[in-house]
Amino acid sequence: MLISIAHAADAAQPDPIMSFLPLIVIFVLFWFLIIRPQMKRAKDTKKMQDGLQKGDEVITASGQIGRITKIGDAYATLEIADGVTCVFQRGAIQSVLPKGTLKDL
């Protein structure tokens, strides 16, 4: 009735690849569901901010809507009303609006 120690030692060892498989699957899911879309979004935002030019109508992260009157490497000057200008960091510009949006407001 007693199992010998030598017989108990012969128990099958788990495959090391199978023990890491859940971690690998979780990493792949994180990559495709979280990391990859965020990298694509950051790339698109960088491309949009690099393509800004004078006369573009934009909206900032704080919700200010205006037309770019002057643009530099780090800052952009927006005209938010007739004769009213504000200076924003380029990174604060969230999106470019279609031409004529300011007239519709």
N, C-alpha and C positions, 0 to 999 in steps of 0.2 A: 504494500500500500504506500510505502514511502517512495518518493521519487528521488532518485540519486542526484547528487549535485552535478555530476557530469552531464546527465541527461537534461537537466534544467538549463544549463549553459548553452545548449545547442539551439535555443529558441531563435527564430529568425530575427535578424536585425532589420529595422526599417530602412528602406532605401533613402539615402541622403537627398536625392533629387526630389523624391516625393514629399519629404518633410519641408523643403523650401518652396514647393509648388504653390501653396496658398499665398506666400509672400510675393512671389513673382506675378501671380494673377492680380493681386491687389495693386501692385505697382503699375502693371499694364493698364488696369482700369483707371487709376489716378491719372496716368499719362494722357489717355484718350479723352477722359471726361473733364479734367481740370487743367492740367498743365498746357497741353497743346492748344486748346481754344484761347487761353489767356495769352499765350505767346503770339498767336495770330492777331488777336485784338490789339496788343501792344504794337505789333509791327504795322498794322493798318493806321493806328493813331499817329505813330511816328511819321509815316508816309504822308498823312494828311497835314501834319504840322510843318513838315519840310516843304510842302507844296503851297503854303499860304503865300498870297501876294496882295499887293495894294488893290483895294477896291472889292475884295471878297467880303461878303456878309457872313458874320460868324456869331456863334453863341458861346459864351464862356461857361466854365464849370459853376460859376455863381449865378448864372441865369441872365447875365447882361447880354443884350443883343446890340450889335453895332457893325459898322463898316470899317475895315482896316484903312487907315490913312497913312500910316508909316510902319514899316516893319524892319526889325534888326535881327541880330543873331539870337538874342535872349528875350527881347521885349517887342510888343506890338502896341501901337497906339490905335485905339478904337474911337470913332466918332459915334457916340450913343444918342446924340440929339444935335440939332443945328447949332454949331459952335461949341458943343460940349465934348471934350475928348478925355479919355482915361487911358492910362498906360497899364498893360497887363503883361504877365509873363507868357511866353509862347505856349508853355505847358498848360496854362489855364484855359486855352481855347479848346473847347470840347468838340465842336463840329462846324462844318461849313454849311451855310444855308443856301438854298437856291436864289439866284438873282431875282430881285424885286420883292423879296420877303418883307423888307423894311417898309416899303410903300403900302403893303397890304395891312400893316399893323395900324 
